[in-house]
């Protein structure tokens, strides 16, 4: 569960609280009963460099999925088989 930071607009009391994503935001200061505001901080984790994406760990130079590559190869093979008898017939 994430930790959220709140600050009171009236008395400037600041605190952190662990809440579920489905919990409603707090609106009343526990110290003075004033209005709370949720504070937003910078992101705690930043992924830089390689190795964080699915495509970073793949080997080879082709970015075509395996199923599409096999369809292309099959089309080339059948084309080669069809053209070979035609070439042989043309030479006779």
C-alpha positions in Angstrom: 0.0 0.0 0.0 1.3 3.5 -0.9 2.2 6.2 1.6 0.7 9.6 1.0 1.9 12.9 2.4 -0.6 15.5 3.7 -0.3 19.1 5.0 -2.8 21.3 6.7 -3.5 24.6 5.0 -4.4 26.3 8.3 -1.8 25.0 10.9 0.8 23.7 8.5 0.9 20.3 10.3 2.5 17.8 7.9 2.2 14.0 8.2 2.4 10.8 6.1 -0.2 8.0 6.1 -0.4 4.6 4.5 -3.6 4.3 2.5 -5.0 1.8 0.0 -5.6 3.0 -3.6 -9.4 2.7 -3.0 -9.4 4.7 0.2 -10.7 8.3 -0.1 -8.3 11.2 0.4 -8.2 12.8 3.8 -9.8 16.2 4.1 -9.7 17.2 7.8 -6.5 17.9 9.8 -6.3 15.6 12.9 -4.5 18.4 14.8 -6.7 21.5 14.3 -9.7 20.3 12.1 -8.5 22.5 9.2 -8.4 21.7 5.5 -5.8 19.2 4.3 -4.1 19.1 1.0 -2.3 16.1 -0.5 1.4 16.8 -1.2 2.9 15.3 -4.4 6.5 14.3 -4.4 8.9 13.4 -7.2 9.0 9.8 -8.3 11.0 7.6 -6.0 12.3 5.1 -8.6 13.6 6.1 -12.1 14.6 3.4 -14.6 17.5 4.5 -16.7 19.7 2.6 -19.1 19.1 -0.8 -20.8 17.7 -4.0 -19.4 14.3 -2.7 -18.1 12.2 -3.5 -21.2 11.2 -6.8 -22.7 12.9 -6.0 -26.0 16.3 -5.2 -24.3 17.0 -8.8 -23.5 16.3 -10.3 -26.9 19.1 -11.5 -29.1 19.3 -11.1 -32.8 18.5 -8.2 -35.1 15.0 -9.0 -36.2 12.1 -7.3 -34.4 9.5 -9.4 -36.3 7.5 -11.7 -34.0 8.3 -15.5 -34.5 4.8 -16.3 -36.0 5.1 -13.5 -38.6 8.7 -14.6 -39.5 7.6 -18.2 -40.1 4.8 -17.0 -42.3 7.3 -15.0 -44.4 9.7 -17.8 -44.6 7.0 -20.2 -45.7 5.9 -17.8 -48.4 9.5 -17.5 -49.7 9.9 -21.3 -49.7 6.7 -22.0 -51.6 7.5 -19.2 -54.1 11.0 -20.8 -54.7 9.4 -24.3 -55.2 6.8 -23.0 -57.7 9.3 -21.0 -59.7 11.9 -23.9 -60.0 9.6 -26.2 -62.1 8.5 -23.2 -64.2 12.2 -22.4 -64.9 12.9 -26.1 -65.7 10.0 -26.2 -68.1 11.0 -23.0 -69.8 14.5 -24.3 -70.5 13.2 -27.5 -72.2 
